[in-house]
Amino acid sequence: MEDLLELRNLETDQDIKVEKSKVIIGRDTSCDIVLDSGESSRRHAQLVNENGLWMLEDLKSTNGTYLNNREVRKSSLVKAGDIIRIGDQTLLVVNPNAPTNQTILGARMGTLPSSFVIDEGAADETSMRVAISTPPGWTSRDQAAFGSGADKTDDDLLTALLKTKDIDTSSAVAVLMVTKGRVKQSLFVVPRANSSDQWSVGRSSTCAIVIDDVTVSNNHATLELDDGDWHVRDQGSTNGVKVNGIRTESGRITSGDKVCFGDVELLFRRL
């Protein structure tokens, strides 16, 4: 097909060839590009080839579609090097006509555009990690918030993520950001509670904090605030609770701690 488009899913390292003039992207298995993401809508967005130009459109999704860190509110032109973000999935638009040593789809590293930063500690002849420094359209404010990504800690990423969110600290007491799991970098806000100062965590929709992951029990744990101190308590879950890698039935947590519910790891920060 003329005007072929190629995408690289930076979360899964999957290479995607777009061979139709119109493709639907979403969670539903009937979509042309299926995303395994709880944050994507069933039919989330579409790519349409209009007279040789590729246009990205949001399909009234719940969490929005982002092009180079800007929410897509109308049909937007997509070019090689652009970054499409749908939920927790990041898609890099690749130039399909580039030589194999000038694209991250190639087996050799060769010459890469200046917008890419190679994490040398992870790179070899067959694989590399790529951090996007300044996608097209980003402002200096975006760059200051997110940086190149290669030298950012999870705590840095949470700080940057909070800068993009409008969180009312008068109605929230803490946040949790997923650092490991299929919903990586999802943000959970812990709202100010009733007099019990307890928040249930689990897969059930009745929980205060709902984590949609099969390794998380329906009622997995509780977060508790007692006289200024935070604790996490396992509620008889199948896969347990860990604090900083150590399994516990009940443990004190503070800002910067990593809490695992099943296979989902989250960074905790009090507000």
Solvent accessible surface area in square Angstrom, and as a share of the most:
residue,aa,sasa,rsa
1,M,113,0.51
2,E,145,0.65
3,D,63,0.33
4,L,51,0.25
5,L,10,0.05
6,E,20,0.09
7,L,0,0.00
8,R,34,0.12
9,N,4,0.02
10,L,45,0.22
11,E,83,0.37
12,T,82,0.48
13,D,97,0.50
14,Q,97,0.43
15,D,79,0.41
16,I,19,0.09
17,K,128,0.54
18,V,3,0.01
19,E,111,0.50
20,K,106,0.45
21,S,64,0.42
22,K,102,0.43
23,V,5,0.03
24,I,16,0.08
25,I,0,0.00
26,G,0,0.00
27,R,84,0.31
28,D,40,0.21
29,T,122,0.71
30,S,89,0.57
31,C,9,0.05
32,D,64,0.33
33,I,12,0.06
34,V,73,0.42
35,L,4,0.02
36,D,108,0.56
37,S,1,0.01
38,G,36,0.34
39,E,44,0.20
40,S,3,0.02
41,S,20,0.13
42,R,145,0.53
43,R,131,0.48
44,H,0,0.00
45,A,0,0.00
46,Q,21,0.09
47,L,0,0.00
48,V,25,0.14
49,N,25,0.13
50,E,77,0.34
51,N,161,0.83
52,G,32,0.31
53,L,100,0.50
54,W,15,0.05
55,M,32,0.14
56,L,0,0.00
57,E,43,0.19
58,D,41,0.21
59,L,51,0.25
60,K,196,0.83
61,S,19,0.12
62,T,121,0.71
63,N,76,0.39
64,G,7,0.07
65,T,0,0.00
66,Y,54,0.21
67,L,20,0.10
68,N,14,0.07
69,N,33,0.17
70,R,106,0.39
71,E,70,0.31
72,V,8,0.05
73,R,203,0.74
74,K,163,0.69
75,S,47,0.30
76,S,27,0.17
77,L,72,0.36
78,V,8,0.04
79,K,107,0.45
80,A,56,0.44
81,G,26,0.25
82,D,1,0.01
83,I,17,0.09
84,I,0,0.00
85,R,91,0.33
86,I,0,0.00
87,G,9,0.09
88,D,17,0.09
89,Q,12,0.05
90,T,23,0.14
91,L,0,0.00
92,L,4,0.02
93,V,3,0.01
94,V,8,0.05
95,N,67,0.35
96,P,43,0.27
97,N,133,0.68
98,A,27,0.21
99,P,75,0.47
100,T,84,0.49
101,N,47,0.24
102,Q,83,0.37
103,T,16,0.10
104,I,12,0.06
105,L,47,0.23
106,G,12,0.12
107,A,78,0.60
108,R,150,0.55
109,M,71,0.32
110,G,55,0.53
111,T,94,0.55
112,L,34,0.17
113,P,69,0.43
114,S,117,0.75
115,S,34,0.22
116,F,33,0.14
117,V,53,0.31
118,I,38,0.19
119,D,30,0.16
120,E,148,0.67
121,G,80,0.77
122,A,39,0.30
123,A,26,0.20
124,D,76,0.39
125,E,150,0.67
126,T,123,0.71
127,S,62,0.40
128,M,38,0.17
129,R,147,0.54
130,V,31,0.18
131,A,15,0.12
132,I,32,0.16
133,S,13,0.09
134,T,68,0.39
135,P,5,0.03
136,P,58,0.37
137,G,61,0.58
138,W,54,0.19
139,T,64,0.37
140,S,96,0.62
141,R,173,0.63
142,D,7,0.04
143,Q,59,0.26
144,A,80,0.62
145,A,19,0.14
146,F,48,0.20
147,G,11,0.11
148,S,25,0.16
149,G,36,0.35
150,A,43,0.33
151,D,112,0.58
152,K,68,0.29
153,T,80,0.47
154,D,42,0.22
155,D,65,0.34
156,D,60,0.31
157,L,37,0.18
158,L,0,0.00
159,T,51,0.30
160,A,4,0.03
161,L,29,0.14
162,L,37,0.18
163,K,118,0.50
164,T,73,0.42
165,K,97,0.41
166,D,149,0.77
167,I,43,0.22
168,D,86,0.44
169,T,79,0.46
170,S,77,0.50
171,S,60,0.39
172,A,3,0.02
173,V,16,0.09
174,A,0,0.00
175,V,0,0.00
176,L,0,0.00
177,M,1,0.00
178,V,0,0.00
179,T,7,0.04
180,K,126,0.53
181,G,34,0.33
182,R,89,0.33
183,V,13,0.07
184,K,89,0.38
185,Q,78,0.35
186,S,13,0.08
187,L,38,0.19
188,F,38,0.16
189,V,61,0.35
190,V,0,0.00
191,P,57,0.36
192,R,138,0.50
193,A,39,0.30
194,N,108,0.56
195,S,120,0.77
196,S,65,0.42
197,D,47,0.25
198,Q,96,0.43
199,W,6,0.02
200,S,38,0.24
201,V,0,0.00
202,G,0,0.00
203,R,89,0.32
204,S,24,0.16
205,S,102,0.66
206,T,117,0.68
207,C,9,0.06
208,A,57,0.44
209,I,4,0.02
210,V,58,0.34
211,I,0,0.00
212,D,81,0.42
213,D,13,0.07
214,V,135,0.78
215,T,27,0.16
216,V,1,0.00
217,S,22,0.14
218,N,81,0.41
219,N,89,0.45
220,H,0,0.00
221,A,2,0.01
222,T,19,0.11
223,L,0,0.00
224,E,21,0.09
225,L,39,0.19
226,D,92,0.47
227,D,146,0.76
228,G,38,0.36
229,D,53,0.27
230,W,3,0.01
231,H,40,0.18
232,V,0,0.00
233,R,91,0.33
234,D,19,0.10
235,Q,89,0.39
236,G,73,0.70
237,S,15,0.09
238,T,113,0.66
239,N,67,0.34
240,G,2,0.02
241,V,1,0.00
242,K,85,0.36
243,V,19,0.11
244,N,84,0.43
245,G,59,0.56
246,I,127,0.64
247,R,133,0.49
248,T,27,0.16
249,E,120,0.54
250,S,52,0.33
251,G,17,0.16
252,R,144,0.53
253,I,3,0.01
254,T,58,0.34
255,S,50,0.33
256,G,40,0.39
257,D,20,0.10
258,K,52,0.22
259,V,0,0.00
260,C,22,0.13
261,F,1,0.00
262,G,14,0.14
263,D,99,0.51
264,V,1,0.00
265,E,23,0.10
266,L,0,0.00
267,L,4,0.02
268,F,0,0.00
269,R,46,0.17
270,R,97,0.35
271,L,80,0.40
